[in-house]
Structure formats: structure tokens, C-alpha cells
Amino acid sequence: MLAAFVLLAAAAAGFIWGFIPGLLKAYLNVDEIVSTLMLNVIAAQIYQLALVQWLRDVSSGSVSTPFFPDSATLPLLVPGTRITAGLLLALGAVAAVWWLMNRTPYGYELKVLGSNRRFAEYAGVNTKRVIASSMAISGILAGLAGAHISQGLLKRLTLNLSPGIGFEGIVVALLARNDPIGVLFTGLFYGYLRTGAQIMERSSDVTR
């Protein structure tokens, strides 16, 4: 029950943080790349402040929280591995985004808007609503990804929770040509390359 609450909190935080650049883009035409990069820095500083000042385990030699209780972590699907219920979350997210993009009027509006904003406006699409909400929905997925790292893999919060993972997500999305189903397989392929590179570096003289 506590783990579900954590996931909802992470999704809500991601929604709010994604909604801000969405509003800036929709109503002020602020470039979303610039605004999200700047907001990333702000979010990281708020996170570090909370971790260092209030959440840190003072008995630990590292800047991190105590390990979470089992009720707050994602349960393992395969004992002896790190495969948690986060896998089911990822599969559910892929299915939800595919359905949203291909089976709903909102998905159609989003595709039209992505192709040509002026045409979408002429066609009667509420472009401001679609832009802001799509950024907020993306924030939900980012929040759940962060929850998977903290609740499923690390079982606690650390100072450098996920350095650079957002940029790697961009690489995966580009390789998958922004297709939700393609992201699933491309993400697995990219993860295999990352893990294989580390093993290769440890077992040979070839750098990752």
C-alpha cells in the first residue's frame, strides 16, 4: 500500500514539474528544451537540499536516506535478480501511451500539432491545452521512472540518483522514432549495450 502511495506521489510531482514548461511553451512560446533544462537544475537543487538537510541518514558515511521499509519498495518479480514490479509499470506505460496516441482524439490532435502547429490551430485544435497537457503527461512518466530507481533498484534516495539518464532517454526515443512500442525494444537494446560495455571493460582492455 505504501509503495502505491509513493508511485502516486512521484507521478503527481512529475505532472506538476512537467506542467510548468508546458504552460510556458503554450502561452509564452518559451523553448521547451531551455525551460526544462533550467527546471532540471532547480529540481536537483531542491532535491539535494531536502536530502542533505532533512532526510539524510546521519549514521551513514554517504549522503543518502536510510533504506526504505519493504512496504515502500517495489516487490521483486524474479527472486535473486533486480527485476521488480517496475517492469510491469514500464509495460503498462508503453500500452497506455500507445493507446493514447493511436486510439484517442487527443492522440490525433497531438500528432497534428507535432506536424504543424498552424494547421492544427486552423483545424480547431486547442493547441495550448494539448501542449501543456502533453508535457505534464511526460512528467508523469519521468516521475514513475525516478520512483523505479529509488524504490525498485536503490531502495533509498542517494545524492546522485540518476545522473544523465534523461539524455539517455532522449537517445532511446530518437532511435525508436518516438514510437511507444519501439521505445520498449530500443530501451532493452540500449540497456544491453550499457551493461555489456561495463562487463567488457572489467573483463578486457577495451574501454566502454
C-alpha positions in Angstrom: 0.0 0.0 0.0 2.8 2.4 0.9 4.6 1.6 -2.4 1.5 2.6 -4.3 1.3 5.9 -2.5 4.9 6.6 -3.3 4.2 5.9 -7.0 1.3 8.3 -6.9 3.3 10.9 -5.2 6.1 10.5 -7.8 3.6 10.7 -10.7 2.0 13.9 -9.1 5.4 15.6 -8.7 6.3 14.7 -12.3 3.0 16.0 -13.5 3.4 19.4 -11.8 7.0 19.8 -12.9 6.2 18.9 -16.4 3.2 21.2 -16.5 5.3 24.3 -15.8 7.3 24.2 -19.0 4.2 23.1 -20.8 2.4 26.3 -19.8 5.5 28.4 -20.6 5.6 26.8 -24.1 1.8 27.0 -24.7 1.2 30.6 -23.6 4.6 32.3 -23.9 6.2 30.2 -26.6 9.3 29.6 -24.4 11.5 26.9 -25.9 10.8 23.7 -24.0 14.4 22.5 -24.2 15.7 25.6 -22.5 13.0 25.7 -19.8 13.2 22.0 -19.0 17.0 22.1 -18.7 16.7 25.1 -16.3 14.0 23.5 -14.3 16.1 20.3 -14.1 18.8 22.3 -12.2 16.2 23.8 -9.9 14.6 20.4 -9.2 18.1 18.9 -8.5 18.9 21.7 -6.0 15.6 21.3 -4.2 16.1 17.5 -4.0 19.7 17.9 -2.7 18.5 20.5 -0.1 15.8 18.1 1.2 18.2 15.1 1.2 21.1 16.9 3.0 19.1 18.9 5.5 16.2 16.7 6.5 16.3 13.2 5.0 19.9 12.2 5.3 20.9 9.2 7.4 23.4 10.8 9.7 24.8 7.4 10.7 25.8 6.6 7.1 29.1 7.7 5.6 27.3 8.6 2.3 24.7 11.3 1.6 21.6 9.1 1.4 18.5 8.2 3.3 18.1 5.1 5.4 17.0 2.1 3.4 13.2 2.1 2.8 11.0 -0.5 4.5 9.8 -3.3 2.4 6.3 -1.9 2.3 7.6 1.2 0.4 9.7 -0.7 -2.2 8.7 -2.3 -5.4 8.4 -6.1 -5.0 10.7 -8.4 -6.9 9.2 -10.3 -9.7 12.1 -12.8 -10.1 13.9 -13.7 -6.8 17.7 -13.3 -6.9 17.6 -10.6 -9.6 16.8 -6.8 -9.7 13.7 -7.3 -11.8 10.9 -5.6 -9.9 7.3 -4.6 -10.4 8.8 -1.7 -12.2 8.8 -3.9 -15.3 5.0 -4.1 -15.2 4.9 -0.3 -14.8 7.0 0.1 -17.9 4.9 -2.3 -19.9 1.7 -0.6 -18.7 3.2 2.8 -19.6 4.0 1.6 -23.1 0.5 0.2 -23.6 -1.1 3.4 -22.2 0.9 5.7 -24.4 0.3 3.6 -27.5 -3.4 3.6 -26.8 -3.4 7.4 -26.1 -1.5 8.2 -29.3 -3.3 5.8 -31.7 -6.9 5.3 -30.3 -8.0 8.6 -28.9 -8.9 12.1 -30.3 -6.2 13.6 -28.1 -3.5 11.4 -29.7 -4.7 12.6 -33.1 -4.6 16.2 -32.0 -1.1 15.7 -30.6 0.2 14.2 -33.9 -1.4 17.0 -35.9 0.1 19.6 -33.6 3.5 17.9 -33.8 3.4 18.1 -37.6 2.2 21.7 -38.0 1.0 23.9 -35.2 -0.5 26.5 -37.5 -2.5 23.8 -39.3 -3.7 22.4 -36.0 -4.9 25.8 -35.0 -6.8 26.2 -38.3 -8.3 22.7 -37.7 -9.8 23.8 -34.4 -7.3 22.0 -32.1 -6.8 23.7 -28.7 -3.1 23.8 -29.1 -2.4 25.4 -25.8 -4.2 22.7 -23.9 -2.6 19.9 -25.9 0.9 21.4 -25.4 0.6 21.9 -21.7 -1.1 18.5 -21.0 1.4 16.6 -23.1 4.3 18.0 -21.2 2.5 17.2 -17.9 1.9 13.6 -19.0 5.5 13.2 -19.9 6.3 14.4 -16.4 4.2 11.6 -15.0 6.3 9.1 -16.9 9.5 10.7 -15.7 8.3 10.7 -12.1 7.5 7.0 -12.3 10.9 6.3 -13.8 12.5 8.1 -10.8 10.4 6.1 -8.4 11.6 2.9 -10.0 15.2 3.9 -9.5 14.7 4.8 -5.8 12.0 2.3 -4.8 13.0 -0.6 -7.0 16.7 -0.5 -7.5 18.4 1.5 -4.8 15.8 1.1 -2.1 16.7 4.6 -0.8 17.4 8.1 -2.0 21.0 9.0 -2.9 22.7 12.3 -3.8 23.2 11.4 -7.5 20.1 9.5 -8.1 20.1 9.3 -11.9 22.8 11.4 -13.5 22.4 11.7 -17.2 19.5 9.3 -17.6 17.3 11.9 -19.1 19.6 12.4 -22.0 19.9 8.7 -22.5 16.1 8.6 -22.7 16.2 11.1 -25.5 18.7 8.8 -27.3 16.3 5.9 -26.9 13.3 7.9 -28.1 15.1 9.1 -31.2 16.3 5.6 -32.1 12.7 4.4 -31.7 11.4 7.3 -33.8 9.1 8.2 -31.0 7.1 5.0 -31.3 5.9 3.7 -27.9 6.3 0.0 -28.9 9.7 0.8 -30.5 10.8 2.5 -27.2 10.3 -0.8 -25.4 12.7 -2.7 -27.6 15.1 0.1 -28.1 15.3 0.6 -24.4 16.1 -3.0 -23.8 18.8 -2.9 -26.6 20.3 0.3 -25.2 20.3 -1.2 -21.7 22.1 -4.3 -23.0 24.7 -2.1 -24.6 25.3 -0.2 -21.4 25.6 -3.4 -19.2 27.6 -5.2 -21.8 30.0 -2.3 -22.1 30.7 -2.3 -18.4 31.3 -6.1 -18.4 33.6 -5.7 -21.4 35.6 -3.0 -19.6 36.0 -5.1 -16.5 37.0 -8.3 -18.3 39.2 -6.9 -21.1 41.4 -4.0 -22.0 38.6 -2.5 -24.2 37.0 0.6 -22.7 33.3 1.0 -22.7 
